[in-house]
Amino acid sequence: MRHLSYLAVLAGCLLGTAPLELFLGTRVYARPRRLLLTLLPVVSIFVAWDVYAIAAGHWSFDPRSITGVRLPGRLPLDELLFFLVVPVCAVLTLEAVRAVRGWPAGDESDDLDAGDRGAAGYVGAAGAAGAAGAAGAVGAAGAVGGGDQAVEVRDAAGGPGDAGG
């Protein structure tokens, strides 16, 4: 059973972050293109690095702790899964913090343009739901999604809010 220990840790990571997607509506899995663009450079670089290190004899894996399935370059399947699971969990955590704190990342308008409006609590156009009220800052620009509607947040003067604060 020890040969599944690496996979058990990865499963624990996924199970620990799954509620973030379900209860906080992080929508990480609902935007597969965005997730793929995030994972592609990470996985590519670290797989190449590991394959090189394995070939050079600088890196090895305890055969008792991995499944034994090897990919080209003698890379264990478990290691490839690590390079996929850990970044996904990190993105889920980041998106959960953003959802709770109302932090914009600057890419929200891309989500609105792609038709990603409508998730509970989703915010678009470089703003955050409740950011103006919760933080006491007037002028947090953005659109709060709810179904097919969007509400623009305006500053005290009635104009569009300033995303820069």
PyMOL CGO cylinders between C-alpha atoms (Angstrom):
from pymol import cmd
from pymol.cgo import CYLINDER

trace = [
    CYLINDER, 0.00, 0.00, 0.00, 2.97, 2.32, 0.51, 0.3, 1, 1, 1, 1, 1, 1,
    CYLINDER, 2.97, 2.32, 0.51, 3.34, 2.58, -3.28, 0.3, 1, 1, 1, 1, 1, 1,
    CYLINDER, 3.34, 2.58, -3.28, 0.23, 4.76, -3.27, 0.3, 1, 1, 1, 1, 1, 1,
    CYLINDER, 0.23, 4.76, -3.27, 1.53, 7.24, -0.68, 0.3, 1, 1, 1, 1, 1, 1,
    CYLINDER, 1.53, 7.24, -0.68, 2.49, 9.90, -3.27, 0.3, 1, 1, 1, 1, 1, 1,
    CYLINDER, 2.49, 9.90, -3.27, -0.96, 9.64, -4.85, 0.3, 1, 1, 1, 1, 1, 1,
    CYLINDER, -0.96, 9.64, -4.85, -2.61, 9.76, -1.43, 0.3, 1, 1, 1, 1, 1, 1,
    CYLINDER, -2.61, 9.76, -1.43, -0.94, 13.09, -0.68, 0.3, 1, 1, 1, 1, 1, 1,
    CYLINDER, -0.94, 13.09, -0.68, -2.11, 14.48, -4.03, 0.3, 1, 1, 1, 1, 1, 1,
    CYLINDER, -2.11, 14.48, -4.03, -5.64, 13.22, -3.41, 0.3, 1, 1, 1, 1, 1, 1,
    CYLINDER, -5.64, 13.22, -3.41, -5.55, 14.92, 0.00, 0.3, 1, 1, 1, 1, 1, 1,
    CYLINDER, -5.55, 14.92, 0.00, -4.57, 18.19, -1.67, 0.3, 1, 1, 1, 1, 1, 1,
    CYLINDER, -4.57, 18.19, -1.67, -7.45, 17.94, -4.12, 0.3, 1, 1, 1, 1, 1, 1,
    CYLINDER, -7.45, 17.94, -4.12, -9.95, 16.97, -1.44, 0.3, 1, 1, 1, 1, 1, 1,
    CYLINDER, -9.95, 16.97, -1.44, -8.76, 19.82, 0.76, 0.3, 1, 1, 1, 1, 1, 1,
    CYLINDER, -8.76, 19.82, 0.76, -9.29, 22.43, -1.94, 0.3, 1, 1, 1, 1, 1, 1,
    CYLINDER, -9.29, 22.43, -1.94, -12.44, 21.00, -3.58, 0.3, 1, 1, 1, 1, 1, 1,
    CYLINDER, -12.44, 21.00, -3.58, -14.73, 22.86, -1.16, 0.3, 1, 1, 1, 1, 1, 1,
    CYLINDER, -14.73, 22.86, -1.16, -13.23, 26.13, -2.39, 0.3, 1, 1, 1, 1, 1, 1,
    CYLINDER, -13.23, 26.13, -2.39, -14.67, 25.48, -5.84, 0.3, 1, 1, 1, 1, 1, 1,
    CYLINDER, -14.67, 25.48, -5.84, -17.97, 24.20, -4.51, 0.3, 1, 1, 1, 1, 1, 1,
    CYLINDER, -17.97, 24.20, -4.51, -18.76, 26.65, -1.71, 0.3, 1, 1, 1, 1, 1, 1,
    CYLINDER, -18.76, 26.65, -1.71, -16.90, 29.82, -2.66, 0.3, 1, 1, 1, 1, 1, 1,
    CYLINDER, -16.90, 29.82, -2.66, -17.56, 29.62, -6.39, 0.3, 1, 1, 1, 1, 1, 1,
    CYLINDER, -17.56, 29.62, -6.39, -13.94, 30.12, -7.43, 0.3, 1, 1, 1, 1, 1, 1,
    CYLINDER, -13.94, 30.12, -7.43, -14.84, 28.84, -10.94, 0.3, 1, 1, 1, 1, 1, 1,
    CYLINDER, -14.84, 28.84, -10.94, -11.36, 27.48, -11.56, 0.3, 1, 1, 1, 1, 1, 1,
    CYLINDER, -11.36, 27.48, -11.56, -12.68, 24.33, -13.22, 0.3, 1, 1, 1, 1, 1, 1,
    CYLINDER, -12.68, 24.33, -13.22, -15.39, 26.29, -15.06, 0.3, 1, 1, 1, 1, 1, 1,
    CYLINDER, -15.39, 26.29, -15.06, -12.69, 28.14, -17.03, 0.3, 1, 1, 1, 1, 1, 1,
    CYLINDER, -12.69, 28.14, -17.03, -10.63, 25.28, -18.52, 0.3, 1, 1, 1, 1, 1, 1,
    CYLINDER, -10.63, 25.28, -18.52, -8.80, 27.45, -21.06, 0.3, 1, 1, 1, 1, 1, 1,
    CYLINDER, -8.80, 27.45, -21.06, -7.58, 29.79, -18.33, 0.3, 1, 1, 1, 1, 1, 1,
    CYLINDER, -7.58, 29.79, -18.33, -6.51, 26.85, -16.14, 0.3, 1, 1, 1, 1, 1, 1,
    CYLINDER, -6.51, 26.85, -16.14, -4.71, 25.20, -19.06, 0.3, 1, 1, 1, 1, 1, 1,
    CYLINDER, -4.71, 25.20, -19.06, -2.83, 28.41, -19.84, 0.3, 1, 1, 1, 1, 1, 1,
    CYLINDER, -2.83, 28.41, -19.84, -1.79, 28.55, -16.20, 0.3, 1, 1, 1, 1, 1, 1,
    CYLINDER, -1.79, 28.55, -16.20, -0.65, 24.92, -16.04, 0.3, 1, 1, 1, 1, 1, 1,
    CYLINDER, -0.65, 24.92, -16.04, 1.12, 24.67, -19.41, 0.3, 1, 1, 1, 1, 1, 1,
    CYLINDER, 1.12, 24.67, -19.41, 4.28, 26.64, -18.57, 0.3, 1, 1, 1, 1, 1, 1,
    CYLINDER, 4.28, 26.64, -18.57, 4.54, 25.20, -15.05, 0.3, 1, 1, 1, 1, 1, 1,
    CYLINDER, 4.54, 25.20, -15.05, 4.17, 21.59, -16.15, 0.3, 1, 1, 1, 1, 1, 1,
    CYLINDER, 4.17, 21.59, -16.15, 6.45, 22.04, -19.18, 0.3, 1, 1, 1, 1, 1, 1,
    CYLINDER, 6.45, 22.04, -19.18, 9.31, 23.59, -17.24, 0.3, 1, 1, 1, 1, 1, 1,
    CYLINDER, 9.31, 23.59, -17.24, 9.20, 21.23, -14.28, 0.3, 1, 1, 1, 1, 1, 1,
    CYLINDER, 9.20, 21.23, -14.28, 8.78, 18.08, -16.37, 0.3, 1, 1, 1, 1, 1, 1,
    CYLINDER, 8.78, 18.08, -16.37, 11.78, 19.08, -18.48, 0.3, 1, 1, 1, 1, 1, 1,
    CYLINDER, 11.78, 19.08, -18.48, 13.76, 19.87, -15.33, 0.3, 1, 1, 1, 1, 1, 1,
    CYLINDER, 13.76, 19.87, -15.33, 12.90, 16.55, -13.72, 0.3, 1, 1, 1, 1, 1, 1,
    CYLINDER, 12.90, 16.55, -13.72, 13.63, 14.51, -16.86, 0.3, 1, 1, 1, 1, 1, 1,
    CYLINDER, 13.63, 14.51, -16.86, 17.03, 16.18, -17.10, 0.3, 1, 1, 1, 1, 1, 1,
    CYLINDER, 17.03, 16.18, -17.10, 17.78, 15.65, -13.41, 0.3, 1, 1, 1, 1, 1, 1,
    CYLINDER, 17.78, 15.65, -13.41, 16.73, 11.98, -13.59, 0.3, 1, 1, 1, 1, 1, 1,
    CYLINDER, 16.73, 11.98, -13.59, 18.87, 11.39, -16.69, 0.3, 1, 1, 1, 1, 1, 1,
    CYLINDER, 18.87, 11.39, -16.69, 21.86, 13.10, -15.06, 0.3, 1, 1, 1, 1, 1, 1,
    CYLINDER, 21.86, 13.10, -15.06, 21.45, 10.98, -11.92, 0.3, 1, 1, 1, 1, 1, 1,
    CYLINDER, 21.45, 10.98, -11.92, 20.74, 14.03, -9.74, 0.3, 1, 1, 1, 1, 1, 1,
    CYLINDER, 20.74, 14.03, -9.74, 17.16, 13.08, -8.92, 0.3, 1, 1, 1, 1, 1, 1,
    CYLINDER, 17.16, 13.08, -8.92, 15.49, 9.82, -8.04, 0.3, 1, 1, 1, 1, 1, 1,
    CYLINDER, 15.49, 9.82, -8.04, 12.29, 8.52, -6.47, 0.3, 1, 1, 1, 1, 1, 1,
    CYLINDER, 12.29, 8.52, -6.47, 11.79, 5.91, -3.80, 0.3, 1, 1, 1, 1, 1, 1,
    CYLINDER, 11.79, 5.91, -3.80, 10.23, 3.03, -5.76, 0.3, 1, 1, 1, 1, 1, 1,
    CYLINDER, 10.23, 3.03, -5.76, 8.34, 1.98, -2.63, 0.3, 1, 1, 1, 1, 1, 1,
    CYLINDER, 8.34, 1.98, -2.63, 6.47, 5.32, -2.55, 0.3, 1, 1, 1, 1, 1, 1,
    CYLINDER, 6.47, 5.32, -2.55, 5.37, 5.62, -6.18, 0.3, 1, 1, 1, 1, 1, 1,
    CYLINDER, 5.37, 5.62, -6.18, 3.10, 3.58, -8.42, 0.3, 1, 1, 1, 1, 1, 1,
    CYLINDER, 3.10, 3.58, -8.42, 5.95, 2.37, -10.61, 0.3, 1, 1, 1, 1, 1, 1,
    CYLINDER, 5.95, 2.37, -10.61, 4.36, 3.72, -13.80, 0.3, 1, 1, 1, 1, 1, 1,
    CYLINDER, 4.36, 3.72, -13.80, 7.10, 5.53, -15.72, 0.3, 1, 1, 1, 1, 1, 1,
    CYLINDER, 7.10, 5.53, -15.72, 6.58, 7.99, -18.55, 0.3, 1, 1, 1, 1, 1, 1,
    CYLINDER, 6.58, 7.99, -18.55, 9.15, 8.84, -21.23, 0.3, 1, 1, 1, 1, 1, 1,
    CYLINDER, 9.15, 8.84, -21.23, 12.37, 10.09, -19.65, 0.3, 1, 1, 1, 1, 1, 1,
    CYLINDER, 12.37, 10.09, -19.65, 11.76, 7.72, -16.71, 0.3, 1, 1, 1, 1, 1, 1,
    CYLINDER, 11.76, 7.72, -16.71, 9.51, 10.35, -15.13, 0.3, 1, 1, 1, 1, 1, 1,
    CYLINDER, 9.51, 10.35, -15.13, 7.12, 8.72, -12.66, 0.3, 1, 1, 1, 1, 1, 1,
    CYLINDER, 7.12, 8.72, -12.66, 3.44, 9.26, -13.38, 0.3, 1, 1, 1, 1, 1, 1,
    CYLINDER, 3.44, 9.26, -13.38, 3.11, 10.37, -9.76, 0.3, 1, 1, 1, 1, 1, 1,
    CYLINDER, 3.11, 10.37, -9.76, 5.52, 13.26, -10.40, 0.3, 1, 1, 1, 1, 1, 1,
    CYLINDER, 5.52, 13.26, -10.40, 3.60, 14.45, -13.46, 0.3, 1, 1, 1, 1, 1, 1,
    CYLINDER, 3.60, 14.45, -13.46, 0.43, 14.38, -11.41, 0.3, 1, 1, 1, 1, 1, 1,
    CYLINDER, 0.43, 14.38, -11.41, 2.22, 16.43, -8.73, 0.3, 1, 1, 1, 1, 1, 1,
    CYLINDER, 2.22, 16.43, -8.73, 3.01, 19.10, -11.34, 0.3, 1, 1, 1, 1, 1, 1,
    CYLINDER, 3.01, 19.10, -11.34, -0.68, 19.23, -12.24, 0.3, 1, 1, 1, 1, 1, 1,
    CYLINDER, -0.68, 19.23, -12.24, -2.34, 18.90, -8.82, 0.3, 1, 1, 1, 1, 1, 1,
    CYLINDER, -2.34, 18.90, -8.82, -0.26, 21.32, -6.76, 0.3, 1, 1, 1, 1, 1, 1,
    CYLINDER, -0.26, 21.32, -6.76, -0.66, 24.29, -9.14, 0.3, 1, 1, 1, 1, 1, 1,
    CYLINDER, -0.66, 24.29, -9.14, -4.40, 23.59, -9.44, 0.3, 1, 1, 1, 1, 1, 1,
    CYLINDER, -4.40, 23.59, -9.44, -4.68, 23.61, -5.65, 0.3, 1, 1, 1, 1, 1, 1,
    CYLINDER, -4.68, 23.61, -5.65, -2.66, 26.84, -5.50, 0.3, 1, 1, 1, 1, 1, 1,
    CYLINDER, -2.66, 26.84, -5.50, -4.92, 28.50, -8.08, 0.3, 1, 1, 1, 1, 1, 1,
    CYLINDER, -4.92, 28.50, -8.08, -8.02, 27.32, -6.20, 0.3, 1, 1, 1, 1, 1, 1,
    CYLINDER, -8.02, 27.32, -6.20, -6.61, 28.81, -3.00, 0.3, 1, 1, 1, 1, 1, 1,
    CYLINDER, -6.61, 28.81, -3.00, -5.71, 32.10, -4.67, 0.3, 1, 1, 1, 1, 1, 1,
    CYLINDER, -5.71, 32.10, -4.67, -9.15, 32.39, -6.24, 0.3, 1, 1, 1, 1, 1, 1,
    CYLINDER, -9.15, 32.39, -6.24, -10.78, 31.59, -2.89, 0.3, 1, 1, 1, 1, 1, 1,
    CYLINDER, -10.78, 31.59, -2.89, -8.81, 34.35, -1.17, 0.3, 1, 1, 1, 1, 1, 1,
    CYLINDER, -8.81, 34.35, -1.17, -9.75, 36.71, -3.96, 0.3, 1, 1, 1, 1, 1, 1,
    CYLINDER, -9.75, 36.71, -3.96, -13.42, 35.76, -3.60, 0.3, 1, 1, 1, 1, 1, 1,
    CYLINDER, -13.42, 35.76, -3.60, -13.44, 36.27, 0.17, 0.3, 1, 1, 1, 1, 1, 1,
    CYLINDER, -13.44, 36.27, 0.17, -11.32, 39.42, 0.23, 0.3, 1, 1, 1, 1, 1, 1,
    CYLINDER, -11.32, 39.42, 0.23, -12.75, 40.95, -2.94, 0.3, 1, 1, 1, 1, 1, 1,
    CYLINDER, -12.75, 40.95, -2.94, -9.34, 41.38, -4.53, 0.3, 1, 1, 1, 1, 1, 1,
    CYLINDER, -9.34, 41.38, -4.53, -9.37, 42.06, -8.27, 0.3, 1, 1, 1, 1, 1, 1,
    CYLINDER, -9.37, 42.06, -8.27, -6.67, 40.50, -10.41, 0.3, 1, 1, 1, 1, 1, 1,
    CYLINDER, -6.67, 40.50, -10.41, -7.18, 42.73, -13.43, 0.3, 1, 1, 1, 1, 1, 1,
    CYLINDER, -7.18, 42.73, -13.43, -8.48, 40.01, -15.73, 0.3, 1, 1, 1, 1, 1, 1,
    CYLINDER, -8.48, 40.01, -15.73, -12.13, 40.05, -14.76, 0.3, 1, 1, 1, 1, 1, 1,
    CYLINDER, -12.13, 40.05, -14.76, -13.26, 41.83, -17.95, 0.3, 1, 1, 1, 1, 1, 1,
    CYLINDER, -13.26, 41.83, -17.95, -11.86, 38.92, -19.96, 0.3, 1, 1, 1, 1, 1, 1,
    CYLINDER, -11.86, 38.92, -19.96, -14.19, 36.60, -18.07, 0.3, 1, 1, 1, 1, 1, 1,
    CYLINDER, -14.19, 36.60, -18.07, -17.18, 38.82, -18.78, 0.3, 1, 1, 1, 1, 1, 1,
    CYLINDER, -17.18, 38.82, -18.78, -16.29, 39.05, -22.46, 0.3, 1, 1, 1, 1, 1, 1,
    CYLINDER, -16.29, 39.05, -22.46, -16.09, 35.26, -22.63, 0.3, 1, 1, 1, 1, 1, 1,
    CYLINDER, -16.09, 35.26, -22.63, -19.59, 34.92, -21.23, 0.3, 1, 1, 1, 1, 1, 1,
    CYLINDER, -19.59, 34.92, -21.23, -18.53, 33.81, -17.77, 0.3, 1, 1, 1, 1, 1, 1,
    CYLINDER, -18.53, 33.81, -17.77, -21.09, 36.02, -16.02, 0.3, 1, 1, 1, 1, 1, 1,
    CYLINDER, -21.09, 36.02, -16.02, -23.71, 34.56, -13.77, 0.3, 1, 1, 1, 1, 1, 1,
    CYLINDER, -23.71, 34.56, -13.77, -21.96, 32.62, -11.01, 0.3, 1, 1, 1, 1, 1, 1,
    CYLINDER, -21.96, 32.62, -11.01, -23.02, 33.62, -7.54, 0.3, 1, 1, 1, 1, 1, 1,
    CYLINDER, -23.02, 33.62, -7.54, -20.72, 36.33, -6.31, 0.3, 1, 1, 1, 1, 1, 1,
    CYLINDER, -20.72, 36.33, -6.31, -18.85, 36.60, -9.61, 0.3, 1, 1, 1, 1, 1, 1,
    CYLINDER, -18.85, 36.60, -9.61, -17.38, 40.01, -10.27, 0.3, 1, 1, 1, 1, 1, 1,
    CYLINDER, -17.38, 40.01, -10.27, -16.10, 41.36, -13.55, 0.3, 1, 1, 1, 1, 1, 1,
    CYLINDER, -16.10, 41.36, -13.55, -14.42, 44.34, -15.19, 0.3, 1, 1, 1, 1, 1, 1,
    CYLINDER, -14.42, 44.34, -15.19, -11.61, 44.85, -12.65, 0.3, 1, 1, 1, 1, 1, 1,
    CYLINDER, -11.61, 44.85, -12.65, -13.75, 45.10, -9.57, 0.3, 1, 1, 1, 1, 1, 1,
    CYLINDER, -13.75, 45.10, -9.57, -14.87, 43.11, -6.56, 0.3, 1, 1, 1, 1, 1, 1,
    CYLINDER, -14.87, 43.11, -6.56, -18.31, 42.46, -5.13, 0.3, 1, 1, 1, 1, 1, 1,
    CYLINDER, -18.31, 42.46, -5.13, -18.74, 44.59, -2.08, 0.3, 1, 1, 1, 1, 1, 1,
    CYLINDER, -18.74, 44.59, -2.08, -15.21, 45.98, -2.30, 0.3, 1, 1, 1, 1, 1, 1,
    CYLINDER, -15.21, 45.98, -2.30, -16.41, 49.56, -2.13, 0.3, 1, 1, 1, 1, 1, 1,
    CYLINDER, -16.41, 49.56, -2.13, -18.64, 48.95, 0.86, 0.3, 1, 1, 1, 1, 1, 1,
    CYLINDER, -18.64, 48.95, 0.86, -16.63, 46.35, 2.78, 0.3, 1, 1, 1, 1, 1, 1,
    CYLINDER, -16.63, 46.35, 2.78, -13.32, 48.12, 2.46, 0.3, 1, 1, 1, 1, 1, 1,
    CYLINDER, -13.32, 48.12, 2.46, -14.84, 51.58, 2.82, 0.3, 1, 1, 1, 1, 1, 1,
    CYLINDER, -14.84, 51.58, 2.82, -13.26, 52.58, -0.47, 0.3, 1, 1, 1, 1, 1, 1,
    CYLINDER, -13.26, 52.58, -0.47, -15.44, 54.45, -2.93, 0.3, 1, 1, 1, 1, 1, 1,
    CYLINDER, -15.44, 54.45, -2.93, -14.76, 53.94, -6.58, 0.3, 1, 1, 1, 1, 1, 1,
    CYLINDER, -14.76, 53.94, -6.58, -13.92, 50.26, -6.95, 0.3, 1, 1, 1, 1, 1, 1,
    CYLINDER, -13.92, 50.26, -6.95, -14.77, 49.75, -10.59, 0.3, 1, 1, 1, 1, 1, 1,
    CYLINDER, -14.77, 49.75, -10.59, -16.49, 46.62, -11.67, 0.3, 1, 1, 1, 1, 1, 1,
    CYLINDER, -16.49, 46.62, -11.67, -19.58, 44.71, -12.59, 0.3, 1, 1, 1, 1, 1, 1,
    CYLINDER, -19.58, 44.71, -12.59, -21.27, 42.34, -10.23, 0.3, 1, 1, 1, 1, 1, 1,
    CYLINDER, -21.27, 42.34, -10.23, -22.67, 39.40, -12.16, 0.3, 1, 1, 1, 1, 1, 1,
    CYLINDER, -22.67, 39.40, -12.16, -25.97, 37.77, -11.37, 0.3, 1, 1, 1, 1, 1, 1,
    CYLINDER, -25.97, 37.77, -11.37, -27.58, 35.80, -14.16, 0.3, 1, 1, 1, 1, 1, 1,
    CYLINDER, -27.58, 35.80, -14.16, -27.33, 37.86, -17.31, 0.3, 1, 1, 1, 1, 1, 1,
    CYLINDER, -27.33, 37.86, -17.31, -27.28, 41.20, -15.57, 0.3, 1, 1, 1, 1, 1, 1,
    CYLINDER, -27.28, 41.20, -15.57, -24.36, 43.38, -14.63, 0.3, 1, 1, 1, 1, 1, 1,
    CYLINDER, -24.36, 43.38, -14.63, -24.40, 46.35, -12.30, 0.3, 1, 1, 1, 1, 1, 1,
    CYLINDER, -24.40, 46.35, -12.30, -21.70, 48.94, -12.71, 0.3, 1, 1, 1, 1, 1, 1,
    CYLINDER, -21.70, 48.94, -12.71, -20.23, 50.29, -9.49, 0.3, 1, 1, 1, 1, 1, 1,
    CYLINDER, -20.23, 50.29, -9.49, -19.89, 54.06, -9.62, 0.3, 1, 1, 1, 1, 1, 1,
    CYLINDER, -19.89, 54.06, -9.62, -17.88, 56.45, -7.49, 0.3, 1, 1, 1, 1, 1, 1,
    CYLINDER, -17.88, 56.45, -7.49, -19.39, 59.15, -5.25, 0.3, 1, 1, 1, 1, 1, 1,
    CYLINDER, -19.39, 59.15, -5.25, -19.51, 61.62, -8.15, 0.3, 1, 1, 1, 1, 1, 1,
    CYLINDER, -19.51, 61.62, -8.15, -21.66, 59.23, -10.18, 0.3, 1, 1, 1, 1, 1, 1,
    CYLINDER, -21.66, 59.23, -10.18, -18.97, 58.31, -12.70, 0.3, 1, 1, 1, 1, 1, 1,
    CYLINDER, -18.97, 58.31, -12.70, -17.40, 54.95, -13.27, 0.3, 1, 1, 1, 1, 1, 1,
    CYLINDER, -17.40, 54.95, -13.27, -15.15, 53.97, -10.40, 0.3, 1, 1, 1, 1, 1, 1,
    CYLINDER, -15.15, 53.97, -10.40, -11.39, 54.03, -10.62, 0.3, 1, 1, 1, 1, 1, 1,
    CYLINDER, -11.39, 54.03, -10.62, -9.84, 50.54, -10.46, 0.3, 1, 1, 1, 1, 1, 1,
    CYLINDER, -9.84, 50.54, -10.46, -6.63, 52.05, -9.13, 0.3, 1, 1, 1, 1, 1, 1,
    CYLINDER, -6.63, 52.05, -9.13, -8.34, 53.12, -5.88, 0.3, 1, 1, 1, 1, 1, 1,
]
cmd.load_cgo(trace, "trace")
